[in-house]
């Protein structure tokens, strides 16, 4: 019976964009959304809020394998509550 030589587990470093980390909380997502919207509108004044939301939600999906918000409408509800209170 041959024993397999011990192989030390490999540790790999995963780098995550700071935006992604901030988007993990609801408040953080809203802040990143507002910053991104402002920056993107400087480049393209016609860009919509939904387009910015979709790109951020997609970015979140690529790291966590799930969307931060199920839809733009659910995000809008959260945004509206935040601006009211």
JOKARA-V199555 format. One record per residue. N is the residue number from 1. SS is DSSP state (@ for helix, = for strand, . for the rest). PSI is psi in degrees with one decimal (none if undefined). OMEGA is omega in whole degrees, 0 to 359 (* if undefined). Layout:
BEGIN
n:N ss:SS psi:PSI omega:OMEGA
n:N ss:SS psi:PSI omega:OMEGA
END
This chain:
BEGIN
n:1 ss:. psi:118.8 omega:180
n:2 ss:. psi:130.5 omega:175
n:3 ss:. psi:135.1 omega:178
n:4 ss:. psi:134.0 omega:180
n:5 ss:. psi:143.6 omega:179
n:6 ss:. psi:131.0 omega:177
n:7 ss:. psi:118.9 omega:182
n:8 ss:. psi:133.9 omega:178
n:9 ss:. psi:141.2 omega:180
n:10 ss:. psi:135.9 omega:178
n:11 ss:. psi:127.6 omega:177
n:12 ss:. psi:146.8 omega:181
n:13 ss:. psi:132.9 omega:178
n:14 ss:. psi:122.9 omega:178
n:15 ss:. psi:132.1 omega:181
n:16 ss:. psi:131.1 omega:178
n:17 ss:. psi:138.5 omega:181
n:18 ss:@ psi:-29.7 omega:176
n:19 ss:@ psi:-42.4 omega:181
n:20 ss:@ psi:-44.2 omega:180
n:21 ss:@ psi:-43.9 omega:179
n:22 ss:@ psi:-34.6 omega:182
n:23 ss:. psi:-7.7 omega:181
n:24 ss:. psi:-31.8 omega:176
n:25 ss:. psi:156.0 omega:179
n:26 ss:@ psi:-47.5 omega:180
n:27 ss:@ psi:-41.4 omega:179
n:28 ss:@ psi:-41.6 omega:179
n:29 ss:@ psi:-43.3 omega:180
n:30 ss:@ psi:-43.5 omega:179
n:31 ss:@ psi:-46.4 omega:179
n:32 ss:@ psi:-41.1 omega:179
n:33 ss:@ psi:-48.1 omega:182
n:34 ss:@ psi:-42.1 omega:178
n:35 ss:@ psi:-45.5 omega:182
n:36 ss:@ psi:-41.2 omega:179
n:37 ss:@ psi:-46.1 omega:180
n:38 ss:@ psi:-46.3 omega:181
n:39 ss:@ psi:-44.3 omega:182
n:40 ss:@ psi:-30.7 omega:179
n:41 ss:@ psi:-21.6 omega:173
n:42 ss:@ psi:-36.7 omega:179
n:43 ss:@ psi:-39.1 omega:184
n:44 ss:. psi:96.1 omega:183
n:45 ss:. psi:-16.4 omega:183
n:46 ss:. psi:-1.7 omega:181
n:47 ss:. psi:139.6 omega:183
n:48 ss:. psi:159.9 omega:175
n:49 ss:@ psi:-38.6 omega:181
n:50 ss:@ psi:-39.9 omega:179
n:51 ss:@ psi:-42.1 omega:179
n:52 ss:@ psi:-44.6 omega:177
n:53 ss:@ psi:-49.2 omega:182
n:54 ss:@ psi:-40.8 omega:181
n:55 ss:@ psi:-39.1 omega:178
n:56 ss:@ psi:-41.4 omega:180
n:57 ss:@ psi:-37.1 omega:177
n:58 ss:@ psi:-41.7 omega:178
n:59 ss:@ psi:-41.9 omega:178
n:60 ss:@ psi:-43.4 omega:179
n:61 ss:@ psi:-42.0 omega:183
n:62 ss:@ psi:-27.1 omega:180
n:63 ss:@ psi:-44.8 omega:188
n:64 ss:@ psi:-1.1 omega:180
n:65 ss:. psi:24.3 omega:172
n:66 ss:. psi:151.9 omega:179
n:67 ss:. psi:151.0 omega:175
n:68 ss:. psi:-41.9 omega:176
n:69 ss:. psi:144.3 omega:182
n:70 ss:. psi:-27.0 omega:181
n:71 ss:. psi:166.8 omega:176
n:72 ss:@ psi:-38.1 omega:180
n:73 ss:@ psi:-41.1 omega:179
n:74 ss:@ psi:-35.2 omega:176
n:75 ss:@ psi:-42.8 omega:179
n:76 ss:@ psi:-40.0 omega:178
n:77 ss:@ psi:-42.7 omega:179
n:78 ss:@ psi:-41.9 omega:180
n:79 ss:@ psi:-42.0 omega:179
n:80 ss:@ psi:-40.7 omega:179
n:81 ss:@ psi:-39.7 omega:182
n:82 ss:@ psi:-39.2 omega:182
n:83 ss:@ psi:-21.8 omega:178
n:84 ss:@ psi:-33.6 omega:186
n:85 ss:. psi:none omega:*
END
